[in-house]
Amino acid sequence: MDRDAITSAVQGQLDGVRDLAGRLTPLDRARFTRELVRAVYDAVKFDPLLGGTLFGGADRELEGLAAIGDAAESWCAFLTQEQIEGLRGTD
């Protein structure tokens, strides 16, 4: 695939993601984000060809994606707890 084809394909996917995100609740957006990051992480982890030319290869990319995944997981857990308990600090 050439650069223009990749850019076009990614742009089409992003348009779909934006449309979907606009129709989801905050908790569902958090879940979606968590799953999206997991999908990218798993693709890099289990496909050795995706290491690319990064210094450190796939391990370096996985390290960066793990931080994003951890943040997405924390946000999802927070929103899940808020939904169960309700807003904190309110009577």
N, C-alpha and C positions, 0 to 999 in steps of 0.2 A: 504494500500500500504506500502511495506517495504521501508527502506531507499534507497536500491539499485534501486528499481523500480522508486522511485521518482527522484533520481539522473539521471537515464537514460532518463526518460520522460522530465525532465527539460533540459538536455543536447541536446536532439533532438529538442526541441523548440528553444533553443539558437542557434543551428546551422542554423535553418531556418531564425531566426532574423538576424544573421550575413550575410547570403546570401542576404536577402532582403535589408539590410542596404547598402550593397555594390553596389546595383543597383539604389539607390534613390539619388535625388538631396539633397543638404544640407537642403533646406526648407522642402522637403518631409520627410527627416530624423527627422527634428525638429517636424513636425506634428505627425509622427509615435511615437516618444518618448513621446510627450504630451498625445497621446491616450493610449499608453501602461501604463503610470503611472496612468491615469484616470481609466483604467480597473482594475488595482490592487487596487487602492484606493476604488473604488466602491465595489469590491469583499469583502474587509475587512469591509467597512462601513455597507453593507447590509447583511452580513452573520455573525451572532453573534458567530458562532463556530470558526471563524478565529482569535479571539483574542489571542488564544494560552496561553502560560504561561508567557508572558511578564509582567513585573511589570507595572501595569496601564492598561493592556489588550489592546483591540483594540484602545482605545483612544490614547494611547502612540504611537502605530504603525501609526495611522492616522495622528498624529502630524508630524511624520518624513516623511511620504509620502506626506503630504501637502507641505512641504518645497521643496521636489523634484519636485512636480507638479508645484509649483509657478515658480521655476527656468526654467522648461521645457516650461511653458507658456510664460515667459519673452523672452526666446531665440527664440521661434517660432514667437512672435510678432516682435522682432528685425529683424529677417530674412525676414519676410513678408514686413516690412517697407523698408528694404534695396532693396528688389526686386522691390518695387514700385518706390522708389526714386533713386535707383542706389547707387553706392558706394559713401559715404560721402567724401568730400575733393577732389574730382576729378572734372575736368572741362568738 
